């Protein structure tokens, strides 16, 4: 079996990776977030003048947590109504939370003024905007339906709406040390879970059962939840980047691909591991080794940047490094997607 890390026994064991985070780690991370929020808010407010706005209406779940501390589970925003929406003015943060979330909001977002969130944002918009003196409000336009935008305009015609995109995404792209610790912890939880699963990856084991067991191992070894539904794909199925586990069974000589991630204190990991059971075919091993070289070339570029040898590359630059490595090999076409993506409070 081929894998990334290796122990003296030939392949990784759970002991090769960091232990699950402790209760003290979680307390420290909570305190770090609370201490960081004033600076996060200052950076947001610093952009108000140039954009000509005096308030910012936030809708994205990750932004709620980043700026206020209020948390919603994956997909919960679909049933939470306006709860979690927030309005940042020059002097305060207003957090909407209906009766289902009031106690939670007071506990998690002590720095915010909690307001009962209306089912229809437009019905409470004039009062909400007026309470902070907003006359020109920035709105996370990518998340607000056009119909709702029109209703907000009609509900408070004296409040001009200004589309804002990417402000907080840009801020979140640069991680604080405590955020990086949590991403690293989520990586270790996932790596340790796969290491524990390795002895069970044998001929006859099914994609479905292996994916389910991997999820159980992550959830019982430090993850508060999974970053996304884990995937196990065997043989030709491994060519489906977002395929779903089936009853397909592991067999000798087959590729076994895992796509999985853990969530620790709100922060995610996302990793793909390609393994072989028995002896791989010459072609499969050749593809694997070519991709490994391309990945290593991109990582080397990042390391050269960290050491000061190169200026900071863009994601497009790094994609080009990996892509050219595959193209120079000449045996197979390069991948059709991008090299990678951001990670943190969101998986992508």
Residue, then its C-alpha position, 0 to 999 in steps of 0.5 A: x500500500x502506498x501512502x504519504x507519511x510512513x512509519x517504521x512499519x512501512x505505512x502510517x499509524x495514528x501515533x505518527x500524527x498529533x494528538x487530538x486537541x485538548x479542552x485547554x486548546x479549545x478554551x485558548x482558541x475561544x479566547x483568541x477569537x474573542x481577542x481578535x474580533x475588535x481588530x477584525x471589525x476595525x479592518x472592516x470599518x476602515x473600508x467604509x469611508x472609501x466605499x461611502x457606506x456607514x453600515x455593513x449587512x452580513x449574511x454569510x454563515x462564516x462571516x457571522x462566526x468570524x465577526x460576532x462569534x455566533x455559530x450555525x451548523x452546516x446547512x442550518x442557515x437554510x432553516x434559521x431564517x434571518x437569525x445570524x444576519x448581522x449589521x455592523x455600523x461605525x459604533x456597534x454590531x447588531x445580531x439578528x436571532x429569533x427565539x430559537x437562537x436568543x440564548x445561544x446568541x447572548x452566550x456566543x456573541x456578548x459584544x453584539x446587540x441582539x435583536x429578534x430576527x424577523x422571518x422576512x428581513x424586509x419587514x424589519x429593515x427600516x427599523x434595523x437600519x434606523x437603529x444604527x443611523x444607516x443611510x448607505x448600507x453595504x450588502x453582501x450582494x452575492x448572498x442576497x436574492x434580487x427579490x429581497x434586495x428590491x423589497x429592502x429598497x421598498x421598505x426603507x427608500x431613504x437607505x441606499x443599498x451598495x453591493x459589496x463583494x469579497x471584503x471579508x473573504x479577503x480578510x479571512x484569507x490571511x489567517x491569525x496564528x490561532x486559526x492556523x493551529x485549528x486548520x493544522x489540528x483538523x488536518x492531524x485529526x483526519x490523517x490520524x483517522x485514515x492511518x487507523x483505517x489502513x488495516x481495514x482497506x483490504x479486498x472485499x471492503x466496500x467504498x460505502x463501509x470504508x467511508x462510513x468507518x472513516x467518518x466515525x474515526x474522525x468524529x470519535x478522535x477529535x473532530x466536532x464534525x466532518x468538513x464534508x461527507x467523506x468519499x471512498x472510491x475504488x478503481x475507475x470510480x476514483x476518476x470521479x472527483x466528487x463521486x459518492x461511495x457505493x457498494x463497489x469493493x476493494x480489489x487487488x491492484x486497484x486504486x483506492x481514493x479518499x477525499x475527506x476532512x475534519x472540522x475542529x473548533x470551526x476550522x476545516x481540513x480537506x485532503x485527498x489520499x490515493x492508495x494502492x492495494x497490492x501491486x499497482x499497474x505500471x500506468x497507475x503508478x506512472x500517473x501517481x508519480x507524475x502528480x506527486x512531482x507536480x505537487x512537490x514542485x508547487x510546494x517547493x515554490x511556496x517554501x522558496x517564498x517563505x524562505x525569502x528566495x521568491x516573491x509571493x506567487x499567486x494561486x495562478x502562478x502555483x497552478x502553472x508550476x504544477x501544470x507545466x510539470x505534468x505537461x513536460x512529462x508528456x504522457x497524460x493531459x494536465x488536470x482540468x480544474x484548479x490546483x487548490x483552494x482556500x480552507x478555514x471556516x469554509x471548506x472552499 
